[in-house]
């Protein structure tokens, strides 16, 4: 009986320590870190379908930008991009294939129906952009965290079983405020 208990305990320990690439389906671990120092600004787990919303101001055209990424089993998927012009309330709806050109030409537009997986992005913090990310109940102001000229690294991956289990304990939030 004691040997069986030890075997079960050993299997549980191995299962809890599985690498992230063999993670728990239906969940994505998101980490925001200072790219220069490696300091973790925030990290947490998102269920499939939960969103990360990035907002910033385009310094060239002065437009407000909103990018929506949706958690999907270990990655974030860019699904929607909107450029809003404060001087022009009209917004053009565009096809996903037009997005790359629209980023460079300006004008108010909205592109939906995108499906661009993202696992790693570096954001450069400028004087005008004021980039922020809303994840779960928390909004992270990139400039306040890393300062002008700093860089914020966003990574997404599959959480290990251990990370998923510990996120469910009382006092351990899936995404801290």
Secondary structure, DSSP 8 states (H G I E B T S, - for coil): -HHHHHHHHHHHHHHHT--GGG--TTEEEEEEEETTT--EEEEEEEETT-EEEEEEEETTTTEEEEEEEEEETTEEEEEEEEEEBTTB---EEE-GGGHHHHHHH-S-EEEEEEEEEESEEEEE--TTT--EEEETTEEEEHHHHH-TT-EEEEEEE---HHHHHHHTSTT--SB--
